[in-house]
Amino acid sequence: MVFASLEFLTLFFPTFLLGYAVTPRRFRNLALLLASWLFHAWWSPPFLLLFIAISTLAWGGGLWIARTRADSPARRRLLTWLIVGNVAVLCWFKYANILAETIGTALSWGGAMPLSWQRVVLPIGLSFTVLQSISYFIDVHRGTVRAERSFINFAMYLALFGHLVAGPIIRYDWIRRELANRPFNWDNFAAGARRFAVGMSMKVLIADTLAPVVDGVFATASPSFVDAWIGCLGYTLQLFFDFAGYSAMAIGIGLMLGFHFPENFDHPYLSRNIQDFWRRWHISLSLWLRDYLYIGLGGSRGGRWRTYRNLFLTMAIGGLWHGGDSWNFLLWGAAHGIALGVSRYFGEERGLTLPTPLAHALTMLFVVLAWTLFRATTFDGAVDMLAGQFGGHGFGLSDNLALALRTPVVLAFISGALFVVVPALHIGDRLGAASQGVREALAQLWPAAGLLGAFILVAGRGFVPFLYFQF
Amino acid sequence: MSSLNVPASADSGAPPSTGVPLALPQTAASGRLLRAIPAAVLAGLMGYGLYAAVAKGVGALAVQDLAPASLLDGEHRKALSATLTSTDYADAAARLGREADWLVMRDLGPQVRQGCPGWLFLADEFRQHRDAAVHSAQRAGALARVGHALSRRGVRLLVVVVPDKSRIEAAQLCGFQRPVAFADRASTFVQQVQAGGVQVVDLTRTLEQSAAPPFLRTDTHWNETGSSLAADAVAAGVRGTGIAIAKVAPPQITAQAATPREGDLVRLAGIERLPQRLQPSPDVVPQSTVAAAAAGGADDLFGDAALPQVALVGTSFSRNANFAPLLATALGSAVAGFAKDGGDFSGAAQAYFASAAFRQNPPLVLIWELPERVIQMPPGSAEAAWLPVAQLLDAARLQTAIAAGADGGRKH
């Protein structure tokens, strides 16, 4: 189930909260663990067994690392095998299909019969679980954290339904105190509920409303200039509101239960360069990539060209992590790696500074064009869409898109754009202290109204899956 | 920035820093009561939703049929989800959403568009499809093969194309445009079918020449003015086949006074339960009543004379505005109706060919009515399997061929 669904809002979550509230404090972690496993099993009971196995191995692996001597080759070998094992599981479920497809295509060029292949299904949350496990192993190895002795606490850290499916990527160190001791009180619940309401409004009212238009454009062959840009800008907004909305809901659920997850987005579309973008977009992932991959490759310690290489590899692997259905994700990551290198060269090495509006515009242009690669389901589709964006297929608005641009969709576009841009205007500061009471009231009222509107839509229209769900 | 921040709880350690400020602005005015509003709304929605779910029997459903097979194949979860979406509040929510869209934004949902005030149109009539020409040609080819197969059984096929409402009532679009590519959609298809040796009645010219609007304002379908003109044109088409149809007393059609009629497009938009004054004004049209004709005379020992020699397959157009009885009157003969609402291109025909009625009492003339908008639609899975073997009128052979086609597809 997803958060914006009747199954979650009217069955799973209220039942869980009622049970959690009456559960004695010392059993709450167990209750949360069992509920999280039930949440996981809703998608696929057999994959729950895989998840429990991964959790058990990760817990045991952490304890084993802690028992080996700190700087011994045995510990490094153990760490290596644990990481390789987790990555192998992820690679099988995530990339086996595309590898089989690529090999099959190559064989067919040689005249051979195409491969017969039974598609492998990716278990939900596996990508996030593996990253969290790897971060745990490395942190235990580095001595940043002590290995968790309680299986229930550790399994709950991995399984917590709030962030299991699509992040944020939570490090064990960030919540280890709260695993052992956290409050379940009205203040946290109220703050978490507000955050959850904000997220649900973002996801349902904006992202889901834009989804049919975006899907329609990306399914169209040879889109015109206007069509391609409406589709791409629509996806730019849809992806942010979908993913940031989901993160807000996950943070809100965590807060309701007494956990404090860090922010995952910080107005990424106000970035002034690509480095700034990656400090604002999917922050938990970019921090993970920095701390466990970029630094592990050597970071910026090996001279200029090694630094560029490490940036490129980190972003390419990060791109690949996003999806296994198309090589476009790898290309998208590689493009960002190149952009980071270019930005670093001109910014840090040559000292070039652009006027803020120009820097912002160029950054957004790159980000938006890269999203085209990210969204298109095939490489040819991406090229076709990009060609449209540069006027390769004519300019006018197509009839189908004109049909799809109903008033609610146009309002979602405008609302989404305003939501992105308005924080940059610092309206609150300009209005002054006199209006602060009104602003504070609005800050509570609009999420409540948005939640009500979103609930009506969810109940009436069914559900639209989270975009990052597939990762 | 403030709307995305989270306050730190006083009871736990500070959350890990990511360089992002996490505190909401706190002022003298921000009271606990204000901060409780989103939580109260969430709790209220969850509480009411859970109550409604339990009242619908979700509790019992959750613990019944916990067989491994049901859990593994998702049937148990589907049953729970279906129960949740069938609650009264889900229906009320859907209705509230649609009505609010109409009242606030004059939006009628994804399936309905308004042209001139009060004139509603089906969005599908404006939708362009990928590979449109291929689908059109496939369907024309299927009709040609079916026509030949029917003629070998002594049945003449007569195809009737009903033009889009938006084509005939173009003056009521008020700036809402039909795609230019649709200008020749119907005529091209008619030519393709005729090239396959099948007779076609294209109702475009007939309905364009109607003195009064032939379509209902708030409904997809024609009114009795339109259906009457169409019936006359189709009857002329049947007579044009040269096949002698036995005369049978037609049904008695009695005109009634004009009354308000709720259109299907109003229901499709989900606003039919709004007060009348807040909806598009309803059509006020005469809706004739039909009484079946008397049975055959004393010489008709087995009642065979009344067995229809003309059968009609098609869509809801054939079932609306008394089209079939009007056609029977225009023909002076009985017409057996086998049309299906939502039949699209071939739903009704597929069902008819598999029926005992076709096997035991095939007609002399089969009228196949189809709306213009289905010509270029991508076929659904059932139709896609049927189109290549449409000429196999024997239901058993047809199923075997479809199954063989599916297996062959899987082997590749």
HADDOCK unambig.tbl for C-alpha pairs under 7 A between the chains (distance, minus, plus):
assign (segid A and resid 6 and name CA) (segid B and resid 84 and name CA) 6.68 0.50 0.50
assign (segid A and resid 7 and name CA) (segid B and resid 81 and name CA) 6.47 0.50 0.50
assign (segid A and resid 9 and name CA) (segid B and resid 46 and name CA) 5.72 0.50 0.50
assign (segid A and resid 10 and name CA) (segid B and resid 46 and name CA) 4.87 0.50 0.50
assign (segid A and resid 10 and name CA) (segid B and resid 49 and name CA) 4.61 0.50 0.50
assign (segid A and resid 10 and name CA) (segid B and resid 50 and name CA) 4.79 0.50 0.50
assign (segid A and resid 11 and name CA) (segid B and resid 50 and name CA) 5.64 0.50 0.50
assign (segid A and resid 14 and name CA) (segid B and resid 46 and name CA) 5.81 0.50 0.50
assign (segid A and resid 14 and name CA) (segid B and resid 47 and name CA) 6.82 0.50 0.50
assign (segid A and resid 14 and name CA) (segid B and resid 50 and name CA) 6.99 0.50 0.50
assign (segid A and resid 45 and name CA) (segid B and resid 72 and name CA) 6.30 0.50 0.50
assign (segid A and resid 174 and name CA) (segid B and resid 16 and name CA) 5.96 0.50 0.50
assign (segid A and resid 182 and name CA) (segid B and resid 12 and name CA) 6.53 0.50 0.50
assign (segid A and resid 183 and name CA) (segid B and resid 11 and name CA) 6.73 0.50 0.50
assign (segid A and resid 188 and name CA) (segid B and resid 9 and name CA) 6.70 0.50 0.50
assign (segid A and resid 190 and name CA) (segid B and resid 35 and name CA) 6.48 0.50 0.50
assign (segid A and resid 190 and name CA) (segid B and resid 36 and name CA) 5.65 0.50 0.50
assign (segid A and resid 190 and name CA) (segid B and resid 39 and name CA) 4.95 0.50 0.50
assign (segid A and resid 193 and name CA) (segid B and resid 38 and name CA) 6.05 0.50 0.50
assign (segid A and resid 193 and name CA) (segid B and resid 39 and name CA) 4.95 0.50 0.50
assign (segid A and resid 193 and name CA) (segid B and resid 42 and name CA) 6.77 0.50 0.50
assign (segid A and resid 194 and name CA) (segid B and resid 38 and name CA) 5.17 0.50 0.50
assign (segid A and resid 194 and name CA) (segid B and resid 39 and name CA) 6.41 0.50 0.50
assign (segid A and resid 197 and name CA) (segid B and resid 38 and name CA) 6.91 0.50 0.50
assign (segid A and resid 260 and name CA) (segid B and resid 15 and name CA) 5.77 0.50 0.50
assign (segid A and resid 262 and name CA) (segid B and resid 15 and name CA) 6.85 0.50 0.50
assign (segid A and resid 262 and name CA) (segid B and resid 16 and name CA) 6.58 0.50 0.50
assign (segid A and resid 262 and name CA) (segid B and resid 18 and name CA) 6.92 0.50 0.50
assign (segid A and resid 399 and name CA) (segid B and resid 179 and name CA) 5.93 0.50 0.50
assign (segid A and resid 400 and name CA) (segid B and resid 127 and name CA) 5.81 0.50 0.50
assign (segid A and resid 400 and name CA) (segid B and resid 128 and name CA) 6.23 0.50 0.50
assign (segid A and resid 407 and name CA) (segid B and resid 105 and name CA) 6.53 0.50 0.50
assign (segid A and resid 407 and name CA) (segid B and resid 107 and name CA) 6.51 0.50 0.50
assign (segid A and resid 423 and name CA) (segid B and resid 1 and name CA) 5.88 0.50 0.50
assign (segid A and resid 437 and name CA) (segid B and resid 29 and name CA) 5.35 0.50 0.50
assign (segid A and resid 437 and name CA) (segid B and resid 30 and name CA) 6.96 0.50 0.50
assign (segid A and resid 440 and name CA) (segid B and resid 30 and name CA) 6.27 0.50 0.50
assign (segid A and resid 441 and name CA) (segid B and resid 34 and name CA) 6.66 0.50 0.50
assign (segid A and resid 443 and name CA) (segid B and resid 3 and name CA) 6.62 0.50 0.50
assign (segid A and resid 444 and name CA) (segid B and resid 34 and name CA) 6.54 0.50 0.50
assign (segid A and resid 444 and name CA) (segid B and resid 35 and name CA) 6.09 0.50 0.50
assign (segid A and resid 444 and name CA) (segid B and resid 37 and name CA) 6.72 0.50 0.50
assign (segid A and resid 444 and name CA) (segid B and resid 38 and name CA) 6.55 0.50 0.50
assign (segid A and resid 447 and name CA) (segid B and resid 38 and name CA) 6.48 0.50 0.50
assign (segid A and resid 448 and name CA) (segid B and resid 37 and name CA) 6.65 0.50 0.50
assign (segid A and resid 448 and name CA) (segid B and resid 38 and name CA) 4.54 0.50 0.50
assign (segid A and resid 448 and name CA) (segid B and resid 41 and name CA) 6.29 0.50 0.50
assign (segid A and resid 456 and name CA) (segid B and resid 93 and name CA) 4.82 0.50 0.50
assign (segid A and resid 456 and name CA) (segid B and resid 94 and name CA) 6.75 0.50 0.50
assign (segid A and resid 456 and name CA) (segid B and resid 97 and name CA) 6.36 0.50 0.50
assign (segid A and resid 457 and name CA) (segid B and resid 94 and name CA) 6.87 0.50 0.50
assign (segid A and resid 457 and name CA) (segid B and resid 97 and name CA) 6.41 0.50 0.50
assign (segid A and resid 459 and name CA) (segid B and resid 85 and name CA) 6.98 0.50 0.50
assign (segid A and resid 459 and name CA) (segid B and resid 90 and name CA) 4.88 0.50 0.50
assign (segid A and resid 459 and name CA) (segid B and resid 93 and name CA) 5.89 0.50 0.50
assign (segid A and resid 459 and name CA) (segid B and resid 94 and name CA) 6.55 0.50 0.50
assign (segid A and resid 460 and name CA) (segid B and resid 90 and name CA) 5.72 0.50 0.50
assign (segid A and resid 460 and name CA) (segid B and resid 91 and name CA) 6.59 0.50 0.50
assign (segid A and resid 460 and name CA) (segid B and resid 93 and name CA) 5.23 0.50 0.50
assign (segid A and resid 460 and name CA) (segid B and resid 94 and name CA) 3.60 0.50 0.50
assign (segid A and resid 461 and name CA) (segid B and resid 94 and name CA) 6.68 0.50 0.50
